[in-house]
Amino acid sequence: MNLQTIARPWLSVIIPTYNGEKFLPAALDSVVLQESSGIECIAVDDGSTDETISILNHYRQKLPMRILQRKRHGNWVANTNYALAFATGKYVCFLHQDDVWLSGRLKKMKRLIEEHPDVILFLHPSYYLDTVGNYLGVWQCPLTPYPKTIKPEIMVEKLLIQNFIAIPAPIFRRDVSQIVGGLDESAWYTADWDFWLKIARHGEAAYHPTPLSGFRIHSTSQTVTRSSYLHDFRRQLETVFRKHFDLWESTIDRKRQICKIAVFSIEVNVTLAGFIHQKKTGLLNLIVEFLLLGPTGWRLYIENSRIWERVISRLRAQVAAHPPQTVGGHSSNSRPAN
């Protein structure tokens, strides 16, 4: 099978890669298992030095695959934009080399798309996975499921508090991605958040409530390793929030309330990043700021941030990656039974 056999694909799958030999076969296998016709896969490689290109070439026998090779940029966002320029499908989605789709994803999402032709953004929850594919938790979206659709102003309000969209979950209209100018290549951490906010302003969204993809948590991902630069990390979060908050139209009271919650959410994200990288964090101040949000603020933050899902899944990933040592048949950090 080759790209030339696909006439006007309904979906373009953008797959940025770099030294992905460990996880890439699982990602591509999950596309093969969809047994879906009418799609094109566009892999853009960032100068890999391992077996990534060989793996991609192997899957050209199983998938309508186009491989774009570039010199090393170190920027998945720039590579994603580059691949988007080659996409021909009416709809587009992203699949990173360390993520996977679950069985039947495309069939279910295509049916949803056909039922809602005017919707521009389609979403579903994702499972958190560890490095070997074990279940760590579920990453849900605080959205009303179909057949109801989500209005742009509601979607933007919720996203301003926290990006709750996993990279492998959305399917969006390609023409809208062109209108908004693609992803911001200067934002290595917040590019996807910014992109979903830009897309959301242009039309309604629909939410399928069943998890249909897996988002892998591991210590070598770019967002984890580079989040150690806390100053730049904070700057990107604040820049995206301020840009889209200023564009969002609502009442003065509602904007004041959402602003307060979103600023707190940024502090939580920076604190969690600092904790992961063993840097000093102002946990006590964070607790005080949470209390000052009040009952309505607590509810809106917890509901839209998915904070417990994010924290618990990452704690489980830490335990899976660094299991407690055992001494004499007992865990070294637990007390033996008397």
C-alpha positions in Angstrom: 0.0 0.0 0.0 1.3 3.5 -0.8 0.2 7.0 -0.5 -0.8 7.2 -4.2 -3.6 4.6 -3.6 -5.5 7.1 -1.3 -7.7 9.5 -3.2 -8.9 12.4 -1.0 -8.3 10.8 2.4 -10.8 11.8 5.1 -8.1 11.8 7.7 -4.4 12.8 7.8 -2.4 11.4 10.7 0.7 13.5 11.6 3.4 11.5 13.3 6.5 13.5 14.4 9.4 11.2 15.3 12.9 11.3 16.8 14.9 8.3 17.9 11.6 6.5 18.6 12.6 2.9 18.1 11.5 1.9 21.6 7.8 3.0 21.3 7.2 3.7 17.6 6.2 0.1 16.6 3.4 0.1 19.1 2.1 3.4 17.9 2.1 2.3 14.3 0.6 -1.1 15.1 -2.3 0.7 16.8 -3.0 2.5 13.5 -2.7 -0.7 11.5 -5.2 -2.4 13.9 -7.8 0.3 13.1 -8.3 -1.4 9.7 -9.6 1.9 8.5 -9.5 3.0 4.8 -9.3 6.5 3.5 -6.5 7.7 5.8 -2.9 8.9 5.1 0.0 8.9 7.5 2.6 11.6 7.3 5.7 10.9 9.4 8.2 13.7 9.9 11.5 12.6 11.3 13.8 15.0 13.2 17.2 13.5 12.2 16.9 10.2 14.0 20.1 8.3 14.6 18.6 5.0 15.7 16.3 2.6 13.8 13.3 5.0 13.5 13.6 5.4 9.7 13.9 1.6 9.2 10.8 1.1 11.3 8.9 3.7 9.3 9.9 2.2 6.0 8.8 -1.2 7.2 5.3 0.1 8.0 5.0 1.5 4.5 3.9 -2.1 3.6 1.0 -1.8 6.1 0.0 1.8 6.0 -0.3 4.6 3.4 2.8 6.3 4.8 4.7 9.3 3.6 8.1 9.8 5.3 9.6 13.3 5.5 13.2 13.5 6.7 14.6 16.7 8.1 17.9 17.7 9.7 17.8 17.8 13.5 15.7 20.8 14.8 14.9 19.6 18.3 11.4 21.0 17.9 8.4 18.7 17.5 6.2 21.7 16.9 8.1 22.9 13.9 8.1 19.4 12.5 4.4 19.1 13.1 3.7 22.3 11.2 6.0 21.1 8.4 4.0 17.8 8.1 0.7 19.7 8.2 1.6 21.5 5.0 1.6 18.1 3.2 -1.7 16.9 4.7 -4.6 16.5 2.2 -7.3 15.0 4.4 -10.4 17.0 5.4 -9.6 16.2 9.0 -6.3 15.9 10.8 -5.0 14.3 14.0 -1.7 13.9 15.8 -0.1 10.6 16.9 3.2 10.9 18.8 5.7 8.1 18.6 5.1 7.1 22.3 1.3 7.1 22.2 -1.2 4.6 20.9 -4.8 4.4 19.7 -7.2 1.8 21.1 -9.1 -0.7 19.0 -12.0 0.9 17.0 -11.0 4.5 17.6 -11.3 5.6 14.0 -14.5 3.8 13.3 -16.2 5.4 16.3 -14.8 8.9 15.7 -15.7 8.8 12.0 -19.2 7.9 12.8 -19.3 10.8 15.2 -17.9 13.1 12.5 -20.5 12.0 10.0 -23.3 12.7 12.6 -21.9 16.2 13.2 -20.6 17.6 9.9 -20.6 21.2 11.2 -18.4 20.5 14.3 -14.7 21.4 13.8 -13.1 19.6 16.9 -13.8 16.1 18.1 -12.4 14.7 21.4 -12.4 11.7 23.6 -10.6 10.7 26.9 -7.3 8.9 26.9 -5.7 6.3 29.2 -2.4 7.2 31.0 0.1 4.4 30.2 3.6 3.6 31.6 6.6 2.7 29.6 5.4 -0.9 29.0 1.8 0.0 28.4 0.3 -0.7 31.8 -2.7 1.3 32.8 -2.1 4.2 35.2 -5.4 6.1 35.1 -7.8 7.9 32.8 -7.4 11.4 31.3 -10.9 12.7 30.9 -12.3 16.0 29.6 -14.8 18.1 31.6 -17.2 18.2 28.7 -20.8 17.2 28.0 -20.7 14.1 25.8 -22.5 13.9 22.4 -25.1 14.2 21.1 -24.8 17.6 22.7 -22.1 19.8 21.3 -19.9 22.3 23.1 -20.2 26.0 22.2 -16.9 27.9 21.6 -17.2 30.2 24.6 -17.7 27.2 26.9 -14.8 25.3 25.5 -12.5 28.3 25.7 -13.5 29.0 29.3 -12.7 25.5 30.4 -9.5 25.3 28.5 -8.3 28.6 30.0 -8.2 26.9 33.4 -6.2 24.0 32.2 -5.3 22.1 29.0 -7.2 18.9 29.5 -6.7 17.5 26.0 -4.2 14.7 25.4 -2.3 14.9 22.1 -3.6 11.6 20.6 -7.2 12.5 21.4 -8.4 15.3 19.0 -9.5 15.2 15.4 -9.9 18.6 13.9 -10.7 20.2 10.5 -7.6 20.9 8.4 -9.0 24.1 7.0 -9.5 25.6 10.5 -5.9 24.7 11.4 -4.8 26.7 8.3 -7.0 29.6 9.3 -5.4 29.8 12.8 -1.9 29.5 11.4 -0.9 26.1 12.8 1.1 25.6 16.0 3.3 28.3 17.7 6.8 27.0 17.1 8.3 29.2 19.9 6.3 27.2 22.5 7.9 23.9 23.2 5.5 23.1 26.1 2.3 25.1 25.5 2.0 24.8 21.7 -0.8 22.2 21.9 -2.7 24.1 24.5 -2.5 27.3 22.4 -3.5 25.4 19.3 -6.6 23.9 20.9 -7.6 27.3 22.2 -7.2 28.8 18.7 -9.2 26.0 17.1 -12.0 26.1 19.8 -12.7 29.8 19.1 -13.8 28.9 15.5 -16.6 26.5 16.1 -18.3 23.8 18.1 -16.7 20.7 19.6 -18.1 17.2 20.2 -17.0 14.8 22.9 -17.0 11.0 22.8 -16.9 9.9 26.4 -15.1 6.6 25.9 -11.2 6.5 26.2 -9.9 5.7 22.7 -6.2 6.3 23.0 -3.2 5.9 25.3 -0.9 8.7 26.5 2.4 7.4 27.7 4.1 8.9 30.7 7.9 8.5 30.7 10.9 10.5 32.0 12.5 11.0 28.5 9.6 12.9 26.9 10.5 16.4 25.7 7.9 18.1 27.9 9.1 16.4 31.0 12.8 17.0 30.5 12.4 20.6 29.4 9.9 21.5 32.1 12.9 21.8 34.4 13.4 25.3 33.0 10.8 26.6 35.4 11.2 30.3 34.4 10.5 29.6 30.7 7.9 27.0 31.7 6.0 29.7 33.6 6.4 32.3 30.9 4.9 30.0 28.3 1.9 29.2 30.4 1.3 32.9 31.3 1.7 34.0 27.7 -0.9 31.5 26.3 -3.4 32.3 29.1 -3.1 36.0 28.7 -3.5 35.9 24.9 -6.6 33.8 24.9 -8.1 35.3 28.0 -8.0 38.8 26.4 -9.8 37.4 23.3 -12.5 35.5 25.3 -15.7 37.4 25.7 -17.8 37.0 28.9 -19.2 39.1 31.7 -16.7 41.1 33.9 -17.6 39.0 36.9 -17.1 35.7 35.1 -13.8 36.8 33.6 -12.6 37.9 37.0 -13.5 34.5 38.5 -11.9 32.5 35.7 -8.8 34.6 35.7 -8.3 33.9 39.4 -8.7 30.2 39.0 -6.5 30.1 35.9 -3.6 32.0 37.6 -3.9 29.5 40.5 -3.8 26.6 37.9 -0.5 28.0 36.5 1.0 28.1 39.9 0.0 24.4 40.5 1.6 23.4 37.2 4.8 25.2 38.0 4.9 23.8 41.5 4.4 20.2 40.2 7.1 20.7 37.6 9.4 21.9 40.3 8.5 18.9 42.5 9.3 16.5 39.6 12.7 18.1 39.1 13.4 18.3 42.9 13.4 22.1 42.9 12.2 24.4 45.7 8.4 24.9 45.6 6.0 27.2 47.5 3.6 24.5 48.5 2.4 26.4 51.6 1.5 29.5 49.5 -0.3 27.3 47.1 -2.5 25.9 49.8 -3.4 29.4 50.9 -4.2 30.5 47.4 -6.4 27.5 46.9 -8.4 28.3 50.1 -8.9 31.9 48.8 -10.6 30.6 45.7 -13.7 29.7 47.7 -16.2 26.9 47.2 -17.2 27.8 43.6 -13.5 28.3 42.7 -12.6 24.9 44.2 -15.3 23.2 42.2 -14.4 24.8 38.9 -10.6 24.2 39.4 -11.0 20.5 40.4 -13.6 19.9 37.6 -11.6 21.5 34.8 -8.0 20.9 35.8 -8.4 17.1 36.2 -5.7 17.6 38.9 -6.3 14.3 40.7 -6.1 12.3 37.5 -2.9 14.0 36.4 -1.1 13.7 39.8 -2.2 10.1 40.7 -1.2 8.8 37.2 2.2 10.4 37.4 2.8 9.1 40.9 1.9 5.6 39.7 4.4 6.1 36.8 7.1 7.0 39.3 6.4 3.9 41.3 6.4 1.7 38.1 9.7 3.3 37.0 11.4 3.0 40.4 9.9 0.1 42.3 10.9 -0.1 46.0 13.9 -2.3 46.7 13.3 -5.5 48.6 15.3 -6.7 51.6 14.7 -10.2 52.8 11.5 -10.5 50.8 10.1 -7.3 52.2 9.9 -3.8 50.6 12.7 -1.7 52.0 10.3 1.1 52.7 7.7 -0.9 54.5 7.7 -2.5 57.9 7.8 -6.3 58.0 4.8 -7.9 59.7 5.4 -8.8 63.4 
